[in-house]
C-alpha cells in the first residue's frame, strides 16, 4: 500500500495508522519515502475503454461468488 501525504493537509494522516504502508511525504523541500519493508513495488493498473462502452464497476474485477479456485 502506498500513502502519499499532503504537505498542506489540515489534518494529516499519522504514519502509525498504516504502519506497513510505504509513505511518501515532503521534508525540507524534497520528496522522501519511508517503507516498513526493505523492498516494495508500487504498481497500478490502467484500463482504457472506448467512450461507448459501459464504465467498469468494482464487481467486474471481483471473482465470481461460488467459484472454487
mmJSON file of the N, C-alpha and C atoms, coordinates in Angstrom:
{"data_MODEL":{"atom_site":{
"group_PDB":["ATOM","ATOM","ATOM","ATOM","ATOM","ATOM","ATOM","ATOM","ATOM","ATOM","ATOM","ATOM","ATOM","ATOM","ATOM","ATOM","ATOM","ATOM","ATOM","ATOM","ATOM","ATOM","ATOM","ATOM","ATOM","ATOM","ATOM","ATOM","ATOM","ATOM","ATOM","ATOM","ATOM","ATOM","ATOM","ATOM","ATOM","ATOM","ATOM","ATOM","ATOM","ATOM","ATOM","ATOM","ATOM","ATOM","ATOM","ATOM","ATOM","ATOM","ATOM","ATOM","ATOM","ATOM","ATOM","ATOM","ATOM","ATOM","ATOM","ATOM","ATOM","ATOM","ATOM","ATOM","ATOM","ATOM","ATOM","ATOM","ATOM","ATOM","ATOM","ATOM","ATOM","ATOM","ATOM","ATOM","ATOM","ATOM","ATOM","ATOM","ATOM","ATOM","ATOM","ATOM","ATOM","ATOM","ATOM","ATOM","ATOM","ATOM","ATOM","ATOM","ATOM","ATOM","ATOM","ATOM","ATOM","ATOM","ATOM","ATOM","ATOM","ATOM","ATOM","ATOM","ATOM","ATOM","ATOM","ATOM","ATOM","ATOM","ATOM","ATOM","ATOM","ATOM","ATOM","ATOM","ATOM","ATOM","ATOM","ATOM","ATOM","ATOM","ATOM","ATOM","ATOM","ATOM","ATOM","ATOM","ATOM","ATOM","ATOM","ATOM","ATOM","ATOM","ATOM","ATOM","ATOM","ATOM","ATOM","ATOM","ATOM","ATOM","ATOM","ATOM","ATOM","ATOM","ATOM","ATOM","ATOM","ATOM","ATOM","ATOM","ATOM","ATOM","ATOM","ATOM","ATOM","ATOM","ATOM","ATOM","ATOM","ATOM","ATOM","ATOM","ATOM","ATOM","ATOM","ATOM","ATOM","ATOM","ATOM","ATOM","ATOM","ATOM","ATOM","ATOM","ATOM","ATOM","ATOM","ATOM","ATOM","ATOM","ATOM","ATOM","ATOM","ATOM","ATOM","ATOM","ATOM","ATOM","ATOM","ATOM","ATOM","ATOM","ATOM","ATOM","ATOM","ATOM","ATOM","ATOM","ATOM","ATOM","ATOM","ATOM","ATOM","ATOM","ATOM"],
"id":[1,2,3,4,5,6,7,8,9,10,11,12,13,14,15,16,17,18,19,20,21,22,23,24,25,26,27,28,29,30,31,32,33,34,35,36,37,38,39,40,41,42,43,44,45,46,47,48,49,50,51,52,53,54,55,56,57,58,59,60,61,62,63,64,65,66,67,68,69,70,71,72,73,74,75,76,77,78,79,80,81,82,83,84,85,86,87,88,89,90,91,92,93,94,95,96,97,98,99,100,101,102,103,104,105,106,107,108,109,110,111,112,113,114,115,116,117,118,119,120,121,122,123,124,125,126,127,128,129,130,131,132,133,134,135,136,137,138,139,140,141,142,143,144,145,146,147,148,149,150,151,152,153,154,155,156,157,158,159,160,161,162,163,164,165,166,167,168,169,170,171,172,173,174,175,176,177,178,179,180,181,182,183,184,185,186,187,188,189,190,191,192,193,194,195,196,197,198,199,200,201,202,203,204,205,206,207],
"type_symbol":["N","C","C","N","C","C","N","C","C","N","C","C","N","C","C","N","C","C","N","C","C","N","C","C","N","C","C","N","C","C","N","C","C","N","C","C","N","C","C","N","C","C","N","C","C","N","C","C","N","C","C","N","C","C","N","C","C","N","C","C","N","C","C","N","C","C","N","C","C","N","C","C","N","C","C","N","C","C","N","C","C","N","C","C","N","C","C","N","C","C","N","C","C","N","C","C","N","C","C","N","C","C","N","C","C","N","C","C","N","C","C","N","C","C","N","C","C","N","C","C","N","C","C","N","C","C","N","C","C","N","C","C","N","C","C","N","C","C","N","C","C","N","C","C","N","C","C","N","C","C","N","C","C","N","C","C","N","C","C","N","C","C","N","C","C","N","C","C","N","C","C","N","C","C","N","C","C","N","C","C","N","C","C","N","C","C","N","C","C","N","C","C","N","C","C","N","C","C","N","C","C","N","C","C","N","C","C"],
"label_atom_id":["N","CA","C","N","CA","C","N","CA","C","N","CA","C","N","CA","C","N","CA","C","N","CA","C","N","CA","C","N","CA","C","N","CA","C","N","CA","C","N","CA","C","N","CA","C","N","CA","C","N","CA","C","N","CA","C","N","CA","C","N","CA","C","N","CA","C","N","CA","C","N","CA","C","N","CA","C","N","CA","C","N","CA","C","N","CA","C","N","CA","C","N","CA","C","N","CA","C","N","CA","C","N","CA","C","N","CA","C","N","CA","C","N","CA","C","N","CA","C","N","CA","C","N","CA","C","N","CA","C","N","CA","C","N","CA","C","N","CA","C","N","CA","C","N","CA","C","N","CA","C","N","CA","C","N","CA","C","N","CA","C","N","CA","C","N","CA","C","N","CA","C","N","CA","C","N","CA","C","N","CA","C","N","CA","C","N","CA","C","N","CA","C","N","CA","C","N","CA","C","N","CA","C","N","CA","C","N","CA","C","N","CA","C","N","CA","C","N","CA","C","N","CA","C","N","CA","C","N","CA","C","N","CA","C","N","CA","C","N","CA","C"],
"label_alt_id":[null,null,null,null,null,null,null,null,null,null,null,null,null,null,null,null,null,null,null,null,null,null,null,null,null,null,null,null,null,null,null,null,null,null,null,null,null,null,null,null,null,null,null,null,null,null,null,null,null,null,null,null,null,null,null,null,null,null,null,null,null,null,null,null,null,null,null,null,null,null,null,null,null,null,null,null,null,null,null,null,null,null,null,null,null,null,null,null,null,null,null,null,null,null,null,null,null,null,null,null,null,null,null,null,null,null,null,null,null,null,null,null,null,null,null,null,null,null,null,null,null,null,null,null,null,null,null,null,null,null,null,null,null,null,null,null,null,null,null,null,null,null,null,null,null,null,null,null,null,null,null,null,null,null,null,null,null,null,null,null,null,null,null,null,null,null,null,null,null,null,null,null,null,null,null,null,null,null,null,null,null,null,null,null,null,null,null,null,null,null,null,null,null,null,null,null,null,null,null,null,null,null,null,null,null,null,null],
"label_comp_id":["UNK","UNK","UNK","UNK","UNK","UNK","UNK","UNK","UNK","UNK","UNK","UNK","UNK","UNK","UNK","UNK","UNK","UNK","UNK","UNK","UNK","UNK","UNK","UNK","UNK","UNK","UNK","UNK","UNK","UNK","UNK","UNK","UNK","UNK","UNK","UNK","UNK","UNK","UNK","UNK","UNK","UNK","UNK","UNK","UNK","UNK","UNK","UNK","UNK","UNK","UNK","UNK","UNK","UNK","UNK","UNK","UNK","UNK","UNK","UNK","UNK","UNK","UNK","UNK","UNK","UNK","UNK","UNK","UNK","UNK","UNK","UNK","UNK","UNK","UNK","UNK","UNK","UNK","UNK","UNK","UNK","UNK","UNK","UNK","UNK","UNK","UNK","UNK","UNK","UNK","UNK","UNK","UNK","UNK","UNK","UNK","UNK","UNK","UNK","UNK","UNK","UNK","UNK","UNK","UNK","UNK","UNK","UNK","UNK","UNK","UNK","UNK","UNK","UNK","UNK","UNK","UNK","UNK","UNK","UNK","UNK","UNK","UNK","UNK","UNK","UNK","UNK","UNK","UNK","UNK","UNK","UNK","UNK","UNK","UNK","UNK","UNK","UNK","UNK","UNK","UNK","UNK","UNK","UNK","UNK","UNK","UNK","UNK","UNK","UNK","UNK","UNK","UNK","UNK","UNK","UNK","UNK","UNK","UNK","UNK","UNK","UNK","UNK","UNK","UNK","UNK","UNK","UNK","UNK","UNK","UNK","UNK","UNK","UNK","UNK","UNK","UNK","UNK","UNK","UNK","UNK","UNK","UNK","UNK","UNK","UNK","UNK","UNK","UNK","UNK","UNK","UNK","UNK","UNK","UNK","UNK","UNK","UNK","UNK","UNK","UNK","UNK","UNK","UNK","UNK","UNK","UNK"],
"label_asym_id":["A","A","A","A","A","A","A","A","A","A","A","A","A","A","A","A","A","A","A","A","A","A","A","A","A","A","A","A","A","A","A","A","A","A","A","A","A","A","A","A","A","A","A","A","A","A","A","A","A","A","A","A","A","A","A","A","A","A","A","A","A","A","A","A","A","A","A","A","A","A","A","A","A","A","A","A","A","A","A","A","A","A","A","A","A","A","A","A","A","A","A","A","A","A","A","A","A","A","A","A","A","A","A","A","A","A","A","A","A","A","A","A","A","A","A","A","A","A","A","A","A","A","A","A","A","A","A","A","A","A","A","A","A","A","A","A","A","A","A","A","A","A","A","A","A","A","A","A","A","A","A","A","A","A","A","A","A","A","A","A","A","A","A","A","A","A","A","A","A","A","A","A","A","A","A","A","A","A","A","A","A","A","A","A","A","A","A","A","A","A","A","A","A","A","A","A","A","A","A","A","A","A","A","A","A","A","A"],
"label_entity_id":["1","1","1","1","1","1","1","1","1","1","1","1","1","1","1","1","1","1","1","1","1","1","1","1","1","1","1","1","1","1","1","1","1","1","1","1","1","1","1","1","1","1","1","1","1","1","1","1","1","1","1","1","1","1","1","1","1","1","1","1","1","1","1","1","1","1","1","1","1","1","1","1","1","1","1","1","1","1","1","1","1","1","1","1","1","1","1","1","1","1","1","1","1","1","1","1","1","1","1","1","1","1","1","1","1","1","1","1","1","1","1","1","1","1","1","1","1","1","1","1","1","1","1","1","1","1","1","1","1","1","1","1","1","1","1","1","1","1","1","1","1","1","1","1","1","1","1","1","1","1","1","1","1","1","1","1","1","1","1","1","1","1","1","1","1","1","1","1","1","1","1","1","1","1","1","1","1","1","1","1","1","1","1","1","1","1","1","1","1","1","1","1","1","1","1","1","1","1","1","1","1","1","1","1","1","1","1"],
"label_seq_id":[1,1,1,2,2,2,3,3,3,4,4,4,5,5,5,6,6,6,7,7,7,8,8,8,9,9,9,10,10,10,11,11,11,12,12,12,13,13,13,14,14,14,15,15,15,16,16,16,17,17,17,18,18,18,19,19,19,20,20,20,21,21,21,22,22,22,23,23,23,24,24,24,25,25,25,26,26,26,27,27,27,28,28,28,29,29,29,30,30,30,31,31,31,32,32,32,33,33,33,34,34,34,35,35,35,36,36,36,37,37,37,38,38,38,39,39,39,40,40,40,41,41,41,42,42,42,43,43,43,44,44,44,45,45,45,46,46,46,47,47,47,48,48,48,49,49,49,50,50,50,51,51,51,52,52,52,53,53,53,54,54,54,55,55,55,56,56,56,57,57,57,58,58,58,59,59,59,60,60,60,61,61,61,62,62,62,63,63,63,64,64,64,65,65,65,66,66,66,67,67,67,68,68,68,69,69,69],
"pdbx_PDB_ins_code":[null,null,null,null,null,null,null,null,null,null,null,null,null,null,null,null,null,null,null,null,null,null,null,null,null,null,null,null,null,null,null,null,null,null,null,null,null,null,null,null,null,null,null,null,null,null,null,null,null,null,null,null,null,null,null,null,null,null,null,null,null,null,null,null,null,null,null,null,null,null,null,null,null,null,null,null,null,null,null,null,null,null,null,null,null,null,null,null,null,null,null,null,null,null,null,null,null,null,null,null,null,null,null,null,null,null,null,null,null,null,null,null,null,null,null,null,null,null,null,null,null,null,null,null,null,null,null,null,null,null,null,null,null,null,null,null,null,null,null,null,null,null,null,null,null,null,null,null,null,null,null,null,null,null,null,null,null,null,null,null,null,null,null,null,null,null,null,null,null,null,null,null,null,null,null,null,null,null,null,null,null,null,null,null,null,null,null,null,null,null,null,null,null,null,null,null,null,null,null,null,null,null,null,null,null,null,null],
"Cartn_x":[0.844,0.0,0.894,0.519,1.253,0.39,0.975,0.273,1.059,0.412,1.033,0.48,1.328,0.898,0.848,-0.235,-0.43,0.278,1.306,2.026,1.186,0.046,-0.821,-2.089,-2.139,-3.339,-3.612,-4.866,-5.253,-5.198,-5.528,-5.487,-4.668,-3.348,-2.5,-2.772,-2.637,-2.784,-1.513,-1.631,-0.431,0.114,1.417,2.024,1.719,1.531,1.246,-0.097,-0.98,-2.283,-2.137,-1.161,-0.887,0.605,1.033,2.467,3.187,2.497,3.175,3.117,2.497,2.409,3.719,3.931,5.037,4.506,5.179,4.723,5.62,4.985,5.67,5.289,6.27,5.994,7.094,6.817,7.783,8.527,9.847,10.68,11.796,11.881,12.907,12.904,11.715,11.589,11.86,12.116,12.38,11.273,10.983,10.033,10.805,10.353,11.022,10.062,10.655,9.893,10.323,9.34,9.607,8.828,9.51,8.854,9.101,8.091,8.189,9.077,8.858,9.622,10.84,11.9,13.124,12.877,12.075,11.731,10.214,9.752,8.329,8.209,7.177,6.992,5.67,5.711,4.464,3.952,2.655,2.089,0.709,0.264,-1.096,-1.55,-2.821,-3.379,-4.284,-4.122,-4.951,-5.784,-7.072,-7.958,-8.497,-8.257,-8.722,-9.889,-11.009,-12.195,-12.639,-13.402,-13.997,-15.106,-15.354,-16.349,-17.756,-18.031,-19.371,-19.523,-18.441,-18.517,-18.974,-19.608,-20.053,-18.817,-18.902,-17.806,-17.724,-16.519,-16.406,-16.775,-17.341,-17.685,-16.816,-16.75,-15.926,-16.235,-17.524,-17.911,-17.294,-16.961,-16.343,-14.95,-14.336,-12.974,-12.892,-14.01,-14.032,-14.303,-13.726,-14.005,-15.49,-15.98,-17.393,-17.656,-18.776,-19.158,-19.506,-19.086,-19.38,-18.389,-17.427,-16.418,-15.335,-15.005,-13.949,-12.641,-11.619,-10.326,-9.379],
"Cartn_y":[-1.167,0.0,1.236,2.196,3.451,4.574,5.428,6.579,7.83,8.737,9.998,11.074,11.633,12.604,14.009,14.702,16.074,17.018,17.73,18.618,19.794,20.031,21.144,20.67,19.4,18.845,19.515,19.854,20.45,19.4,18.153,17.042,15.917,15.958,14.939,13.53,12.561,11.165,10.714,10.232,9.765,8.49,8.402,7.216,5.959,6.123,4.98,4.317,5.036,4.479,3.331,3.429,2.394,2.047,1.329,1.137,0.335,-0.574,-1.389,-0.782,0.372,1.037,1.757,2.021,2.869,4.301,5.178,6.563,7.499,8.367,9.393,10.737,11.588,12.882,13.867,15.128,16.183,16.535,16.613,17.027,17.911,19.121,20.085,20.297,20.351,20.607,19.404,18.25,17.028,16.008,15.169,14.079,12.879,12.365,11.233,10.061,8.898,7.659,6.918,6.456,5.588,4.305,3.179,1.897,0.95,0.189,-0.822,-1.968,-2.381,-3.473,-2.919,-3.701,-3.257,-2.976,-3.815,-3.6,-3.552,-2.7,-2.646,-2.25,-2.747,-2.496,-1.77,-0.467,0.233,-0.183,-0.302,-0.674,-0.061,-0.04,0.398,-0.306,-0.218,-0.82,0.21,0.414,1.345,0.564,0.837,0.197,1.291,1.128,2.109,1.492,2.188,1.702,2.742,2.277,3.191,3.986,5.183,6.054,5.454,4.564,3.971,2.741,2.285,1.131,1.54,0.605,0.82,0.984,1.904,2.108,0.904,0.303,-0.861,-0.508,-1.473,-1.334,-2.299,-2.109,-2.948,-4.427,-4.772,-6.175,-6.82,-6.027,-6.561,-7.131,-6.714,-7.132,-8.172,-8.409,-9.384,-10.776,-11.803,-13.162,-13.498,-14.378,-14.775,-15.48,-15.161,-15.824,-17.278,-18.16,-19.573,-20.296,-19.591,-20.218,-20.819,-22.081,-22.746,-22.594,-22.143,-21.979,-23.062],
"Cartn_z":[0.0,0.0,0.0,-0.793,-0.895,-0.323,0.485,1.036,0.658,-0.054,-0.436,0.492,1.324,2.324,1.73,1.998,1.533,2.509,2.059,2.971,3.469,2.821,3.207,3.925,4.308,4.937,6.283,6.498,7.777,8.888,8.537,9.497,8.864,8.979,8.345,8.893,8.029,8.435,9.14,10.376,11.065,10.411,10.276,9.67,10.481,11.785,12.661,12.336,11.655,11.301,10.308,9.419,8.412,8.466,9.495,9.722,8.643,7.943,6.941,5.54,5.408,4.107,3.797,2.533,2.112,2.102,2.823,2.965,2.163,1.392,0.62,1.215,1.464,2.083,1.73,1.984,1.708,2.992,2.886,4.018,3.458,3.98,3.549,2.034,1.454,0.021,-0.864,-0.296,-1.049,-0.783,-1.782,-1.595,-1.057,0.091,0.723,0.854,1.021,1.125,2.378,3.146,4.293,4.072,4.206,3.969,5.132,5.478,6.523,6.034,4.776,4.187,3.457,3.414,2.749,1.269,0.649,-0.761,-0.887,-1.73,-2.059,-3.516,-4.138,-5.57,-5.764,-6.024,-6.318,-7.698,-7.839,-9.122,-9.265,-10.475,-10.761,-12.03,-12.284,-13.478,-14.131,-15.418,-16.165,-17.154,-17.183,-18.133,-19.046,-20.326,-21.315,-22.068,-22.07,-22.764,-23.791,-24.755,-25.731,-25.053,-25.54,-24.913,-24.943,-25.903,-25.985,-25.076,-24.448,-23.556,-22.161,-21.473,-20.1,-19.21,-18.268,-17.324,-16.39,-16.204,-15.315,-13.879,-13.186,-11.772,-10.976,-9.671,-8.81,-9.004,-9.107,-9.265,-10.508,-11.511,-12.721,-12.447,-11.372,-11.07,-9.953,-9.282,-8.191,-8.744,-8.087,-8.551,-8.379,-9.226,-9.144,-7.831,-7.211,-5.957,-6.261,-5.368,-5.535,-6.424,-6.956,-7.802,-6.91,-7.151,-6.39,-7.151,-6.441,-7.102,-6.681],
"occupancy":[1.0,1.0,1.0,1.0,1.0,1.0,1.0,1.0,1.0,1.0,1.0,1.0,1.0,1.0,1.0,1.0,1.0,1.0,1.0,1.0,1.0,1.0,1.0,1.0,1.0,1.0,1.0,1.0,1.0,1.0,1.0,1.0,1.0,1.0,1.0,1.0,1.0,1.0,1.0,1.0,1.0,1.0,1.0,1.0,1.0,1.0,1.0,1.0,1.0,1.0,1.0,1.0,1.0,1.0,1.0,1.0,1.0,1.0,1.0,1.0,1.0,1.0,1.0,1.0,1.0,1.0,1.0,1.0,1.0,1.0,1.0,1.0,1.0,1.0,1.0,1.0,1.0,1.0,1.0,1.0,1.0,1.0,1.0,1.0,1.0,1.0,1.0,1.0,1.0,1.0,1.0,1.0,1.0,1.0,1.0,1.0,1.0,1.0,1.0,1.0,1.0,1.0,1.0,1.0,1.0,1.0,1.0,1.0,1.0,1.0,1.0,1.0,1.0,1.0,1.0,1.0,1.0,1.0,1.0,1.0,1.0,1.0,1.0,1.0,1.0,1.0,1.0,1.0,1.0,1.0,1.0,1.0,1.0,1.0,1.0,1.0,1.0,1.0,1.0,1.0,1.0,1.0,1.0,1.0,1.0,1.0,1.0,1.0,1.0,1.0,1.0,1.0,1.0,1.0,1.0,1.0,1.0,1.0,1.0,1.0,1.0,1.0,1.0,1.0,1.0,1.0,1.0,1.0,1.0,1.0,1.0,1.0,1.0,1.0,1.0,1.0,1.0,1.0,1.0,1.0,1.0,1.0,1.0,1.0,1.0,1.0,1.0,1.0,1.0,1.0,1.0,1.0,1.0,1.0,1.0,1.0,1.0,1.0,1.0,1.0,1.0,1.0,1.0,1.0,1.0,1.0,1.0],
"B_iso_or_equiv":[0.0,0.0,0.0,0.0,0.0,0.0,0.0,0.0,0.0,0.0,0.0,0.0,0.0,0.0,0.0,0.0,0.0,0.0,0.0,0.0,0.0,0.0,0.0,0.0,0.0,0.0,0.0,0.0,0.0,0.0,0.0,0.0,0.0,0.0,0.0,0.0,0.0,0.0,0.0,0.0,0.0,0.0,0.0,0.0,0.0,0.0,0.0,0.0,0.0,0.0,0.0,0.0,0.0,0.0,0.0,0.0,0.0,0.0,0.0,0.0,0.0,0.0,0.0,0.0,0.0,0.0,0.0,0.0,0.0,0.0,0.0,0.0,0.0,0.0,0.0,0.0,0.0,0.0,0.0,0.0,0.0,0.0,0.0,0.0,0.0,0.0,0.0,0.0,0.0,0.0,0.0,0.0,0.0,0.0,0.0,0.0,0.0,0.0,0.0,0.0,0.0,0.0,0.0,0.0,0.0,0.0,0.0,0.0,0.0,0.0,0.0,0.0,0.0,0.0,0.0,0.0,0.0,0.0,0.0,0.0,0.0,0.0,0.0,0.0,0.0,0.0,0.0,0.0,0.0,0.0,0.0,0.0,0.0,0.0,0.0,0.0,0.0,0.0,0.0,0.0,0.0,0.0,0.0,0.0,0.0,0.0,0.0,0.0,0.0,0.0,0.0,0.0,0.0,0.0,0.0,0.0,0.0,0.0,0.0,0.0,0.0,0.0,0.0,0.0,0.0,0.0,0.0,0.0,0.0,0.0,0.0,0.0,0.0,0.0,0.0,0.0,0.0,0.0,0.0,0.0,0.0,0.0,0.0,0.0,0.0,0.0,0.0,0.0,0.0,0.0,0.0,0.0,0.0,0.0,0.0,0.0,0.0,0.0,0.0,0.0,0.0,0.0,0.0,0.0,0.0,0.0,0.0],
"pdbx_formal_charge":[null,null,null,null,null,null,null,null,null,null,null,null,null,null,null,null,null,null,null,null,null,null,null,null,null,null,null,null,null,null,null,null,null,null,null,null,null,null,null,null,null,null,null,null,null,null,null,null,null,null,null,null,null,null,null,null,null,null,null,null,null,null,null,null,null,null,null,null,null,null,null,null,null,null,null,null,null,null,null,null,null,null,null,null,null,null,null,null,null,null,null,null,null,null,null,null,null,null,null,null,null,null,null,null,null,null,null,null,null,null,null,null,null,null,null,null,null,null,null,null,null,null,null,null,null,null,null,null,null,null,null,null,null,null,null,null,null,null,null,null,null,null,null,null,null,null,null,null,null,null,null,null,null,null,null,null,null,null,null,null,null,null,null,null,null,null,null,null,null,null,null,null,null,null,null,null,null,null,null,null,null,null,null,null,null,null,null,null,null,null,null,null,null,null,null,null,null,null,null,null,null,null,null,null,null,null,null],
"auth_seq_id":[1,1,1,2,2,2,3,3,3,4,4,4,5,5,5,6,6,6,7,7,7,8,8,8,9,9,9,10,10,10,11,11,11,12,12,12,13,13,13,14,14,14,15,15,15,16,16,16,17,17,17,18,18,18,19,19,19,20,20,20,21,21,21,22,22,22,23,23,23,24,24,24,25,25,25,26,26,26,27,27,27,28,28,28,29,29,29,30,30,30,31,31,31,32,32,32,33,33,33,34,34,34,35,35,35,36,36,36,37,37,37,38,38,38,39,39,39,40,40,40,41,41,41,42,42,42,43,43,43,44,44,44,45,45,45,46,46,46,47,47,47,48,48,48,49,49,49,50,50,50,51,51,51,52,52,52,53,53,53,54,54,54,55,55,55,56,56,56,57,57,57,58,58,58,59,59,59,60,60,60,61,61,61,62,62,62,63,63,63,64,64,64,65,65,65,66,66,66,67,67,67,68,68,68,69,69,69],
"auth_comp_id":["UNK","UNK","UNK","UNK","UNK","UNK","UNK","UNK","UNK","UNK","UNK","UNK","UNK","UNK","UNK","UNK","UNK","UNK","UNK","UNK","UNK","UNK","UNK","UNK","UNK","UNK","UNK","UNK","UNK","UNK","UNK","UNK","UNK","UNK","UNK","UNK","UNK","UNK","UNK","UNK","UNK","UNK","UNK","UNK","UNK","UNK","UNK","UNK","UNK","UNK","UNK","UNK","UNK","UNK","UNK","UNK","UNK","UNK","UNK","UNK","UNK","UNK","UNK","UNK","UNK","UNK","UNK","UNK","UNK","UNK","UNK","UNK","UNK","UNK","UNK","UNK","UNK","UNK","UNK","UNK","UNK","UNK","UNK","UNK","UNK","UNK","UNK","UNK","UNK","UNK","UNK","UNK","UNK","UNK","UNK","UNK","UNK","UNK","UNK","UNK","UNK","UNK","UNK","UNK","UNK","UNK","UNK","UNK","UNK","UNK","UNK","UNK","UNK","UNK","UNK","UNK","UNK","UNK","UNK","UNK","UNK","UNK","UNK","UNK","UNK","UNK","UNK","UNK","UNK","UNK","UNK","UNK","UNK","UNK","UNK","UNK","UNK","UNK","UNK","UNK","UNK","UNK","UNK","UNK","UNK","UNK","UNK","UNK","UNK","UNK","UNK","UNK","UNK","UNK","UNK","UNK","UNK","UNK","UNK","UNK","UNK","UNK","UNK","UNK","UNK","UNK","UNK","UNK","UNK","UNK","UNK","UNK","UNK","UNK","UNK","UNK","UNK","UNK","UNK","UNK","UNK","UNK","UNK","UNK","UNK","UNK","UNK","UNK","UNK","UNK","UNK","UNK","UNK","UNK","UNK","UNK","UNK","UNK","UNK","UNK","UNK","UNK","UNK","UNK","UNK","UNK","UNK"],
"auth_asym_id":["A","A","A","A","A","A","A","A","A","A","A","A","A","A","A","A","A","A","A","A","A","A","A","A","A","A","A","A","A","A","A","A","A","A","A","A","A","A","A","A","A","A","A","A","A","A","A","A","A","A","A","A","A","A","A","A","A","A","A","A","A","A","A","A","A","A","A","A","A","A","A","A","A","A","A","A","A","A","A","A","A","A","A","A","A","A","A","A","A","A","A","A","A","A","A","A","A","A","A","A","A","A","A","A","A","A","A","A","A","A","A","A","A","A","A","A","A","A","A","A","A","A","A","A","A","A","A","A","A","A","A","A","A","A","A","A","A","A","A","A","A","A","A","A","A","A","A","A","A","A","A","A","A","A","A","A","A","A","A","A","A","A","A","A","A","A","A","A","A","A","A","A","A","A","A","A","A","A","A","A","A","A","A","A","A","A","A","A","A","A","A","A","A","A","A","A","A","A","A","A","A","A","A","A","A","A","A"],
"auth_atom_id":["N","CA","C","N","CA","C","N","CA","C","N","CA","C","N","CA","C","N","CA","C","N","CA","C","N","CA","C","N","CA","C","N","CA","C","N","CA","C","N","CA","C","N","CA","C","N","CA","C","N","CA","C","N","CA","C","N","CA","C","N","CA","C","N","CA","C","N","CA","C","N","CA","C","N","CA","C","N","CA","C","N","CA","C","N","CA","C","N","CA","C","N","CA","C","N","CA","C","N","CA","C","N","CA","C","N","CA","C","N","CA","C","N","CA","C","N","CA","C","N","CA","C","N","CA","C","N","CA","C","N","CA","C","N","CA","C","N","CA","C","N","CA","C","N","CA","C","N","CA","C","N","CA","C","N","CA","C","N","CA","C","N","CA","C","N","CA","C","N","CA","C","N","CA","C","N","CA","C","N","CA","C","N","CA","C","N","CA","C","N","CA","C","N","CA","C","N","CA","C","N","CA","C","N","CA","C","N","CA","C","N","CA","C","N","CA","C","N","CA","C","N","CA","C","N","CA","C","N","CA","C","N","CA","C","N","CA","C","N","CA","C"],
"pdbx_PDB_model_num":[1,1,1,1,1,1,1,1,1,1,1,1,1,1,1,1,1,1,1,1,1,1,1,1,1,1,1,1,1,1,1,1,1,1,1,1,1,1,1,1,1,1,1,1,1,1,1,1,1,1,1,1,1,1,1,1,1,1,1,1,1,1,1,1,1,1,1,1,1,1,1,1,1,1,1,1,1,1,1,1,1,1,1,1,1,1,1,1,1,1,1,1,1,1,1,1,1,1,1,1,1,1,1,1,1,1,1,1,1,1,1,1,1,1,1,1,1,1,1,1,1,1,1,1,1,1,1,1,1,1,1,1,1,1,1,1,1,1,1,1,1,1,1,1,1,1,1,1,1,1,1,1,1,1,1,1,1,1,1,1,1,1,1,1,1,1,1,1,1,1,1,1,1,1,1,1,1,1,1,1,1,1,1,1,1,1,1,1,1,1,1,1,1,1,1,1,1,1,1,1,1,1,1,1,1,1,1]
}}}
